[in-house]
Amino acid sequence: MASILATDAIHRRDRLIFGSLSTSSAAIESAPNILSQAPSPSSGLSTTRLKAFAFLTSAFIAGLGGAFYVHYLGSLAPRALFDINFLFTIIVAALLGGTSTIIGPMIGAFFMTFLLEYLRPVLPGAERYFVYGAFALLLYMYQPKGLVELAQRGFQRLRKGGLT
């Protein structure tokens, strides 16, 4: 429930901050140039300030997630926080969900956690991490942009009239 509320709050914040920018005609016309730094100064945008804003926003979200995780654990210990399985899970979830969006790593984390917990009764030992890694590798090989891109393409097909 808390993750749903946090996701909703992040989505509402993004719509509040970037809503008018993303729907304006100037933003739509300059969409291909967003990743390029050359036109930014000529349009009056400071690349240093934009990079600092992006860095601070991502640091805030990462810090908030870390604070929630430490609260969940109940104590702060390096062995609990930096377990190799946990770090592997975080990286794989971010890659498989889609690294270019905020919601992508959340979807990846949900999907991969569901997979690990589904495999727990079937493969009770460390074998489930082998299946988990093989599944993650195959999914990343055939869908490198993540599950978010796969979902977007599926919704576009449904809008166009079916899965033909």
C-alpha positions, 0 to 999 in steps of 0.5 A: 500500500505504501509503495502504491501511495509513493508511486502515486505521489511521485506521478502527481509531483511530476505532472505538477512540475512538468505537466505544462512543459511537456504539453506545450508546443515548444516542448513538443517541437524541441523533443528531439533536441532534449538529449542534445546540449548544444541547443540548450543555451540558445533557448535560454536554458542553463544545462548546469542548472538542469543537470543539478536539478536532475541529480538532486531529484534522483538523489532525493528519490534514492535517499528516500528509498534508502530511508524506507529500507532502513526503517523496514530493516529496523537497524543499520548494518553493512552486512544487511544493506550490502548483501550481494543478492540484494544489490544484484536484485536492485540492479536487475530490477532497474535494468529490466523495468526500464532505466529511462523512466521513474516507474520502470525500476518500480515495475521491474522490482515488483516483477522480479520480486514476484518471480523470486517469491514465486520460485521459493516453494518450487526451488527452495535453495539457491537454485532459484537465483540461477533461474532468476538470473537466466530469466533476467538475462533472456528478458534483457537480451530480447527486451533491452529497453525494459518492461515499460517499453514492452507495455507501451508497445502492447498498449499501442497495439491495443489502441490500433485495433488488436494484437494482429 
